[in-house]
Amino acid sequence: MKHTNYPSQIRSLTGTALTLVLLTLRAAGADPLDTWILRNPLPTPNNLQCVAYLNGRFLAGGDYDTIVSSPDGIHWSLCNTGTNSTQGTYNPYTSVKSITYGNGVFVAAHADLDFFTSSDATNWIRHPVGYTGEFFAACFGGGQFVGCSGSGAILSSPDGTNWTQRASAAGFELIGVVFGNGKYVAVGGAFPGGGVSMTSTNGINWQKLGLAIADPLFDVIYANGMFVAVGEGATILTSPDGNTWYPRASGVENTLGFGSVGYWNGQFIIPYGNGEYVVPKNGFLSSPDGIHWSTPRSFGQNFENSYGATFNPHAVTGGNGLFVAVGDGGTILTSPDLTTWTNRTFWPSGGYSHLGGLAYGSGVYVGVLESTPYFLVSGDGLRWESVPVPVEGTTSDGTQYYSSASGPIAYGNGLFVAGGPNRITTSPDGISWTSRLGVPYNQNWGGAGGSCIIYVDGFFVTGDVDLSQDGINWTHVSSPILTGLAHGNGQFVGVGGDPNCTGWPCGSSISTSPDGTNWTRLDGFPFIAGVAYGNGQFVAVTGNPGVPGPAGYILISSDGISWPLPGGIKLDFGTGNTQESVGGITFGDGGFLAWGGANSGQYLFSSADGVTWTRHQWTAGPLPNGITYLNGSFWAYGNSSRILECRTVPLLAGIQPLLSGASQLAVRGVNGRINSVETSTDLTHWAPLGNVTLTNGIGQFMDLSATNSSRRFYRAVAE
């Protein structure tokens, strides 16, 4: 999956110019920790609230500022809204509610009191408007955009950026708006108060129409010479002119709420979800004229979304030979005929579960899906698939049951080792797994960031302090239970450690061991969220919700044995913050990385020495369950099978001019990744030369066209 270019440092064939250019560009570049790319699931795990076919392209919008785009309805990509578009728990104040197009501009109505605009449907700019109430809808017609809000306000704009309030349906929410037959029509309502409609011929002067219906309206469209509005109580209304409305029989229970209506290829479509007394429970109605409606129709098989629930649709549209339906969990379905539906989103089996651990070895990434019979596996970190765990047995009625892993995973000695309830599961390749029953591993101690299985010095150590040289034969060591482990300078350090604790979280001690067998416990510490080793020292960080003691304090030890109590070094969450918590800490790429949150936001904290820390705003969704450093990149993982990679910028390790006039370049980066090499003569206009695949983190590229240039710059662009 290609994303916006993330170029490497730039090299030139002229040494003096190279030094100046390189220093200037690197100083101006963004911090790599600010760039996290969603790798799974794709294109999004978020609820999608709307979909439209505009200017030859499908666009769908949803929760947490999500916008996804497709040229054909089949292949979808996540757009750049500049905000947190990889979250996934519903929040109405950061949802894209509708998308429209006009005057060469795409405009998205956003529930957080603003609009997004884009000229290419890929990169979006946010424009705060300054009015109260969520913006539910926008349309284009008569040379202008018109939007409506939850406060009843109606606004207009010539460009989607500058908005002027024109009218208000005081006491009512306005939720849908459309332009048709030379007229603007907005609909909405209130509880109590019923439905309402407002009309205008110029978008400036509006007339309010009280409708004799008890339920509010949620959407309106104009198609096939008719306005069609839908709403609560299975309400369907039609109008030839936007002024006179006629109720139409839906034929379904009036407890259903119709949130949207679409039209394409001679068919009106109303999707619905969570029907109590209708079959199917989640389906749609269709009509050729908006007046006579079908009996409830099915989307086919029980498509599961990100949360493992049956597809709950929110909107349907059509174009390019396909109907497209979108709904909860980022699910996107397509159909050529409203009969046969195909799922276009990628959710591996078990993909709605939380990820409790991530490891890399033998050229394979493996993620552990908690409490499911699946692992997630990828050869490149970009495309993931589910792999079943072993069948453990069969019940009396013939049902098979499986040995599920709980989270911690490590790789060593040619073997992946994952922890589970009273078992260890192993695999040489991430595909074929064997359950090792009887291992005294306690599933309640997955550890912060899934870090409670590590492989060092030729053997595995778990948080329950079980030892194994081969990952198959295990020995239990009597010791405090550990929620985090690190190793360095010939010393194991574990945090946690109350052997009498039966709940979560526990931990007020640091335990040390020179060999993994004999442990010494140090008490008297506040709760410690995690520990890591790097640059010749151990660094631990305190803090977790619900546990007495300060959060975000740093403890440093050079030998792992002598630990000062938390003192003056503390992570800075900003002024006036409360409810501070820290999720964990790891080490990679020459520095420490901790993650945590407070009432004002979510953050990463980076440091090379454990003393001086830099705060980074985390905008990639909910804080991850864990962060780890694998194969040259930081990886974050967490709820709903989310996997994100902190993009590693490839390095041009050197340029060698050849006698033939050609140039040979060395590219360093993530092992197994494809990087494109580009060239420029002015650092502004870049042209692709070709691709290079990295083996063992390095690749060679030959530029034969360099013989025709007296000077050129190069850069590598990551996949």
N, C-alpha and C positions, 0 to 999 in steps of 0.2 A: 504494500500500500504506500503510494507516494504522498508526501506531505510538502508543505511549503519548504523551500530550500533552507537548509541549515549549513552554510558553507564553512569549510575549514579555514584556517589561516591561509593567507595568500602568499604565493611564492612567485618570484620573478627571476629571469635569467641575469639580471644586473644586481650585484651584491649590495651596493650602497643604497640604491633605490629600494631594494627589498627591506632593509632594516627600517627605514623611515616609514614605508607603507605598512609593514607588519605591526609596528608599535602603535601607529595611529588607529588602525582598524581594530586591533584587539582592545584598546582602551575604550573605543566607542561601542563595543559589542555588548549584548545582553548577557547577564549571568546565566550559565547553563542550567542552574538549579531553578530558574524561572520557567523553563520549558519542559513540560511533561506531555508525552504523547500517549493517548489511549491505544493500547494494543489488543485489548479484549474487554468486553465483547464489542462487536462492530455492527453498524456504525455508532450506536449509542445504547446505553442501558436505560435511558430516560423515557418517561412517558411522553408520547407525541400527541399534541392536542389539535393540530390542524395540518392540512395538506392542500396544495394547489398546483396546477400546471400552468406555468407562466413563462411566456417568451421562449417556448421550446424546452422547458426544464421543469422537473418536479422539485418542489421544495416543501419540506415538512418542518414544523416548529413544535417545541414542547418545553418541558420543565427545565429549569436551571439554564435558561438562555440558549437552549439547544436549537440549532438549525442544521438539517441534513439536506443534501442535494443529490439529484440523480438526472443524468441526461436521458435515461430510457425507462426509469422505474424499476430497473433490475439491479444496477450497480450504484451503491450509495456511498457518500463520503460525508464526514463531519465538517461543517463550515467553521470558520474562525469568527466568533463573535467577540473575542477579546475578553471573555469572562469565563465563569466556571461552568463549562458545558459538558462535564463528565460526572456530574453528581448523580442523583438518581432517586432521591426521596422527594415526594411531591412537595413543592413549595409554590403557592399561587403567585407570590410576589416576584418570582423570577422566571415566569413562563412566557414563551412566545405564543400568542393566542391566535394570530392570523397573519397571513402574508399576501401582499398584492404587488402589482407592477404597473408602472406608467411613466411617461416622460423619460424613458431610459433608466429608471431607478426602481429597484426592488425596495419595498417598505414592509417592515414587520411590526405589528402592534405588540407591545410588551407590557406585561402586567405590573411592572415596577415603575409606572408613571413615565414611560419614555417610549421612543420608537428606535428601531434599527433601520439603517439604510445601507444599500450596497449597489454598486454599479455592475458587478460581475456575478452576483449570487453566491460568492465564495467568501469574500472578506467583508465583514459587516462593521459599521460604525454606530455607536450608541449616541442618541441625542436626548438628553433629559428635557422634558417639556415644561415642568413646573406646575402642573395642574393636579388636583387631588383625584383619587379614584384610579383603579386599574384600567389600562387601555385594553379592551377586549377585541376590537376589530378595526380594520381599515379597508377602504376600497378606493378604486380610482375610476374617475369618469368626469366628463365635462372639462377636461384639462387640469384637474386638481385631485388631490387626495383628501378623503374625509375619514375621520376616526371618531370612535365613540368610547365612552368610559363608564366605569362602575358608579361614578358619581352622577351620571346622567348628562355629562357634558358632551357636546359635539364640537369638533375642531376641524379646521380645514388647512391645507398646506399646498403651495404650488410645487414643492420639491421634496417633501417628506422630512425635511429638516426643520424648517421654521413653521410653527403652528400658531393659529389664532382661534380662540374660542368663539363660536358663533351662536350657540343656543344651549339650553339645558332642559332636560325632562326632570325637573325638581321632584325628589321623592322616589324616583325610579332609576334602576340601572339600565343602561343601554348596552347590549351585548353583541348585537349583530348589525351590520350595515352593508348596503349594496347599492350599485348604480345600474339602472336599467330603464329603457324606454324614455330617456330624457329626465329621469327623476331619481333622487336619492331617497332611500327608505332605510330607517333605523328602527330596530325592534328591541324590546327588553321587558322589564316589569319589576314587580316587587312582591314580597310576602309580608302582610297581605297587600292587596291592591290589584293583583291580576296583571294582564298583559298591556303593553303600550306600544304605539307606533308613532314615529315622527317622519314627516316627509318634507322635501324641499326640491325646488327646480333649479336652484343655483348654488346650494351648499352653504348659503349665508342666512337666508330667511327660512325658518322652519315652522311647520304646523304640527301640533300635538294632537294625536287621535287616541281617545280612550276606547279600548276594545272591550266588548262585553264577554270577556273570558276570565276565569278565575285564576289561571296560571300564567306565569311569565313566559315570554318567548326568548329563545336562546340563539337563533340563527335565521338568516333570510338570504335567499338567492333570487336571481332573475335569470330564467332560461326558458326557451321554447315559448316566448311571448307571455310569460306568466311569472309573477312573484309567488314564491312559496316560503312560508315561515313555519318553524317548528319550535316546540318548547316543552315545558313540564306537563305532566298529565297526559302524555302521548298526544299532545296537541299538534294538529296540522291545519294550517290556514292557507288559502290561495287568494290571489287578487290579480285582476287584469290591469289595474292602474295604480296600486299602492294605496288607494283610498278606501275602497270597498273590499271587505274581506269575507271569505266564506269558509266555515269550518268543514273539514273533510274527515271521514271515518278512517281511523288507522287500523281498526280491527284487532287491537291488542289491549292489554290491561292498562288502565289509566294511571297505574303507579309507575309506569315507565316514564323516564325523562328523555326527550329527544334533544341532544345537544348540538346536532349539526345536520345539514342537508347538502347533498352534492348533486351534480348533473354531468352526464357525459354520454355521448353516443345514443341519444334518444331516451335516456333513462334517468329519472330522479332516484336518488338513493338516500335512505335515512338509516344510519347505523345506530345500534342500541346495545347496551350492556347490562348485566346483572338483573335480568328479568326474573322475577320470583315465580310467576305463573305462566310463562311463555316458553315454548320450545322452538328453536334453541334458546338457551339462556342468553347467549351473546350472538347477535345476528344482525340482519338488516331487512328493511322493507324496500321495495322498488315499485316504480310507477312510470308508465310512458307519458302520462299527461298531468301528474300532480294531483289528480282527483281520485282515481281508482288505484288502490294500493294492494300489493300482493300480500299473501300470508307471510309470516316470518320466514326468512330464508337463512341458510347456514353458510358460514365461511368454509365449511368442509370439515376436515379433521380437526381435532382439538389442538390447535397450535398453542404452544406454551410460550409465555414471554419470559422476561428476565427474572421474574419472581416465582416462576413455576406455575403460574395461574393460567387458566384458559384465556385466550385472546379477548381482551375487552376493548372494542373499537371506539374511536373518538371522531374520526372524519374519513370521508371517501371522496375521491375526485377521479378524473380520467384524462387521458391524453396519450398520444404516441401508441395507440392501439391497445392500451391497457387501462383497466380500472385499478386504482391504488387505494388501499385502506391502511390507516395507521392507528395505533393505540398504545395501551400501557406497555411498559417495559421496552419501548423502542421497537415494537413489532411492526413490520411492514409487509403487507400481503398484496399480491397482484393477481388480476384475472382478466382474460380476454373477453369473457362472456357472463360474468357474475355467477358462474356455476363452478368452475374449477379455479381454486385459489392456490397460490404458491408463496411460501414464506421467503422473503428476500433478506432477512436479517440473519446474522450468524450468532446463534446461541448454542454452544456445545452442550451436550447432554449434562444435566446437573449444573448448568451454568448459572443458575440463580442462587447458588449457595455462596457462602463466604469462602474466600481463599485464606488459608491459615499458614501457608508456607510456600516458599519458592526456592528452587535450587537449579544449578547448572552443572552439567558434566557430560563427557563423551559427545559433545556437540549438540546436546539436547537440553532444553529448558523444561522443568516439570513443576507444576503447581498442584497443591493439595486442596481439594474441595471438601470442606468440613462436612461430616455426617452424610456423605453421598457415596455411592459405589463408583466414583469416577476420579481420575486424575486429569489435569489439563497438560497437554504436551505440545511442544513446538520445536521445530528444528532451527528456526531463525529468530524467534521471539515476536514475529509479525503475524503469523497465521497459526492459530491454536486449534486443537481438536481434543475431544474427550476420549479417554481410554478407561475401560472398566477395570475395577479391582477384582481379585479372585472371588469365585463363588466359594463360600465357606461351608454351606450345607443346604439341606432341604427340609422344610417343615413337613408335618404329617399330611397336609393337603397338597404337597408337591410344589409349594412355592419356594423358590431359591432365595437364600439370604446371603449377604456379602460382608466382607471385612472392610469396613470403612475406616479411612485415616482421619485423624483429627487436626492435623496442622503441621507440626514440626517436620522438617525434611532436610537432609544433608546428602552430599555426595562425597565419596571417597573410596579408594581401593577398588575402583571400577564398578561401584554399586551405589544406587540411590537407596536411602533408608528413610522411611516415613513412619512416624509414630501414630498409634491408634489405641483404642481401648483394650488394654491387656494384650497387645500384640505389636509387633514391628512388621511392616510390609516392605519388601525389597524388590529391586529391579535392576538389571544391568544396563537397560537401555531406555527406561521410561515407558515401555510398551508392555512387556511381559512382567507381571508382578506375582510375588509369592508371599503368602501370609505366614509369619513366624509366630504361631500361637504360643501362649504361656510366658511371653516376655513380661516381666513385672513392671510394665510401663503404665503410669497413671495418666489417663486421658485428660484430667482436669488441669494439667500443668503444661499447656501448650507454650507458654512463655510469651513475653512481649515480642511481637514481630516474628513469632514462630521460630525463635532462635534457640530452642532448647534441645536440639540435636546438633552437635558439631562433630567434625572430623579433623583431628590434629594428631601429629606425632604417631601416625599409624594405627589409631583406633578411634571408634565412635564413643561419644559420651552423651547421655540424655539428661534431661532435667530431673528425672527421678534417680539419676546417677546409676544407670546401667552401663556397663562397659562391654565393648566387643571389638575385636581386631578385624573380623571379616564381615560384620553386619548380620551374621546368621546365629552365631553362638554368643550368648550374653550372660554376664555375671552382674548381679545386683550388689551395690555397695551401700552399707548403712550410712546415711548422710541426710542432712536437711534437703527437702525438696527445693529445687531451683527453678526460678521463672526466667532466668537469663544466664547465658554462659559466654565466656570469652577466654582466649588463651593467648599468651605471649610471654616472652622472656623466661621460658621454662616453667610457667605457672598457669594453672587453671584458676579462674575467678568466676564464682557464681553468685547471683543475687537472688533474694527471696529467703527461704530457709527456715520457716517455722514448721517443724515436723508434726505439730499437733493441730495445724490449721486444716479445716475441712471445707472452707469456702473460698471465694475469690473476691478481692485480691488478698494475698498474704505476702508479707515480706518486710522485715525490718533488720535484715542481717546481710553480711557479706561472708561467703565461704571461700576458702582458698585450698589448693592442693597442688603439690609438685608433680604428682603422678596420676591423678584422677581416682586414686584409691583411698588415700588418707587425707581427710578433710579437716580443716580448722574453721570454726565458725566465730565471726565477730558480730556482736549484737550492739544495739543502741543506736541504730540508724533509722531515719524516717524511711517511708516506703521508697524503694528504688525501682524506677521504671525500666532500667536497662543498663547494660555495661558493654563496652567495646574496647578493643586494643588496637593501637596504631601509633606510629612514630615514636616507639619506645616507651609508651605509657598506657596505663589503663585509665579510662574515663567513664564514670557512672553519672547518671542523672536521676534526680528524685521527682516524685509526683505522680499521683493518680487520684481521680475523683473518689470521694468517700473514705479516704484513708487519712488519718491525722498526720500532720507534718507538712512542711513547705514543698511547693512544686517548683521544678525548674532549677534547682541548685546543682552545681557541678562538683563532683568529687574526683580528685586526681591522685593516682598512685603510680610511682615508677616501678615498683616491684610486685604489686598486687597484694602485698601483705600489710603494709602500713597505710592506713587510710585516715585522713583527717575528717572530722565532722564537717557538714556543709558550712561554708563561710561566706566569703564575699563574692564569689563567682556565681552569677545567676543569669539564666536566660531572660532576655528583656522582651516581654510580651506587649510593651507599650504602656503608656500612662493610664492610670485609672482602671486597670483591668482587674477583674475578679474571676473566680472559677477557673483558675489556671490549672492545666493538666498537661502531662507529657506522656506520649505513647511509647517512646523507646529511643534507642540510639544505635547507630552502626558506624562502620568505618569503611572507606573506600576512596579511590582516586586521590590518595594523599591527605585525606581529611576526615573529620568526624561529622556526622549528620544526625541531628535529633529532630523529632517532630512533636508538635503539641498544639494546644488551642486555649483560648480564653473566651470571655464573653464577647469580645470585639472581633474575633477572627481566628483563622487557622494558619499555622506557620511552620516553616522549616528553619532550623538553626544550623549553620555550618561553622567549622573551626578547624584550623590546622594544628593547633596546640592545646585545645581544651580550655584555654584562658580567654581568648578574644573570639567572640561569636558574632556572626552576621545573621540578621533576621531576614527571611524571605516569605512573602505572602504566598500561602498555598491556595490556588484558585482552581485546582483540578478535581474538585468534588469533596466528599467527606474525607477526613483524615484517614490514611490507610491503616490497616491492621499491622502492617510491617513494611519496612524498607530494607533492602539488602543490595549488596554490590556484586554483580555477576557479569563475567565476560566483558568487562570494560564499561559497564553502565550501571547506574543506580536504577533499581526496579521497586515500584510501590505496588502493593496488592491489598485487596480488602473485600468489601461487601459486593454482592451480586457479581462475583467472579471478575471484578475489575483488576486489570493489570495495566500499569502505566510505566513507560520508560522515560527516564531523564535523558534526553538526546545527547549522545556523545558526539562532539564535533570531530570529524576526521582530521588528521594531521597530514600535511604534505611533508614527509620526513626528509626529502631532499630531491634535487634535480641534477641530473648528470648529462651535460651536453656531449653528444657523440660525434665522432669524426665525420659521419655522414651528414651532419647537420640536424639530425633528429634529437629529441630530448627524451630521457628516461626518468620517470617520476616514481617515487616510493610513497605509498599511501598507508597510513596506520589508522586503525579504528577497531570497531567491534568485529570479532571473528565471525566469518561466514556471511557478512553483510555485503550487499552490492553498493558501491559508491560510484557516482558519476563524476567524471573529470571535465571541467569547463575551462575555457581560455578567454582572455580579453586583452586588448591592447590599451585600454583606457580606464579600466576598473569600473566602468559603467555598463557597457554592453558585453554580455557574456554569451558564448556559444558552446554547445556541448561537443565534446570530442569522443566520448565513449564511456563504457563502464568497466569497473575493475572489481572483482570479487576478492575479499580478504581471506587469506588462509593463515591461520595462526596469528591473526591480527594485522597482517601486512600484505600488500599487493603491489605489483609492478605494472606500470602503464607506459607504453611507448607512443610518443607523439611524433609521427612521421611527417606531419604537416609543418612542423617547426622549421623545416628547411626553407620555407617561403617567407619567414618573418625575421626581422632584425631584433624584435623585442616583443615579448608577450608575458602576461601574468597567468597563473594557474590557480584553481581552487578545486577542492573535492567537496561534493555535496552528498550528505548522508541519506540513506533510504529511510 
